[in-house]
């Protein structure tokens, strides 16, 4: 099975235009995958002045999808859950850590933690993805 390069994964993440629209950074990791990082600004906030949960969910969804790309699979989300633990204040930097828990021919189970640079966890996500095609052909 061919393994996509880190550059292919980064490009694929940029092809998801909402990521660039939100200003999310795609950061290479040592294991060849990527993590997503965001400097929280006013345009990311909800009416309470904290990071909107939809922004966090989008980051988690994209980070877990990127983790599936490392298995050479393009995926779509079947289901996603978010557990929000703490509000994220303006001017914070939020970071994703996503991983594949199990992979089958078509179904992937993943999890993602959203935290700050000090390791404080703000949210955890779990999702099920369906593989629709390969990222790169054999």
N, C-alpha and C positions, 0 to 999 in steps of 0.2 A: 504494500500500500504506500503510495507516495505521500510524503508529509509536506504540507505547504510551508513555504519560508515565512519567516517573521514579517518580511516586507509584504508578502501577499495577504497576510492576515491584517496588517495595518491598513493596506489599501482597501480591503473589503470593508473594514470598519468605517473608513472615510466615505465609502460608497453609500453608507447609511446616513443620508444627509441630515437627519435630526441631530446626530452627534456633533457635526460641525456647527449647526445652527445654535445648539446650546453652548458651544464653546468647550466641549469635553476634550481633554487631551488623551491621546492614545500613546501609552508609554510601554516600550519594549521591556520584557522581563528576562531574567537570566535563563529561564526554562524554555525560551523560544516563543512564548505566547505574549500576551499583552495585558495590561491593566488599564483601567480608565480612571482619570483624575479630573476633578472640577474645582476651580476656585469659585465658591458660591457668591453670587452677586444679586443685586436687587431684582433683576429680571428673572431670576430663578425662584423667587419667593412666592409664598401664598399670602393671603390677606393678613396672616398673623406675623409676618415678617421673618419667617423661617423657610428653609428649603422645602419646596413643594414635593410631596410624595411621588408625584408622577415623574419628576426629574430623576429621583432616586430609582424608581422602578425601571425607567428607560435605561439608565446606566447599568443596572443589574442585568436586565434582559440582554443588552448588547454584550456585556462582558461574558455572560454565560454562553451566548451564541458564538463569541470569539473562541472560547474554550473548546467548543465542538468543532470549530474549523481545524483545530490541531489534529483531529481525527479524519481530516479531509472530507468533512460533511457540511453542506449548507443546510441550515435548519430553520424551521419556523416554530414559533411558540404554540404549544398546545394548552398549557396552563402555567400560571405563575402566581406565587403567593409572596407577600412581603410582611415581615414583622418589623415594625418601627419601634425602636427602643428609646431613642433620645431625639429631641429636635436638633436640627443642624442650623446654627446661627449664620448670619451673613458674615462674609470675609473668612469663613472656614474653608478648608480644603478637604474634599471627600475623595476617598480612594476605594476602588473595587478590588476584591480578590475572588476570582471565580474558578471553579473546577468542575470537572465531569465526575460524578459519583459512579455512574454506570452507563455503559453504552451497549446498544444492541444494533441490529441491522438498520432499524429505522427509529428507535426510541432512545433518547438520551435523558438521563436524570442529572440535574446540575444544582449547585448551590453557589451563592455569592454572599460575601460579607462586605458591607460598606462601613468604612472606618476612617479615622484621621491618622496623621503621621505618628501619633503617640499610641495608637492601637485601640483607642476608644471606639467601640462598636456602636454604630447608629442604627443599623438595620441589617437584617438577614433575609435572604430570598431563596426560594426553592422553585425550580421550574422543570417542566417536562417539555422536550422538544421533539419534533418529528423531522427526520432527515429527508430532504426533498431531492438532493443531488450531491454530486461530488464538487468540491471546490476546484480541484485540478484533475484532469483525466489521467488514467494509468498510462 
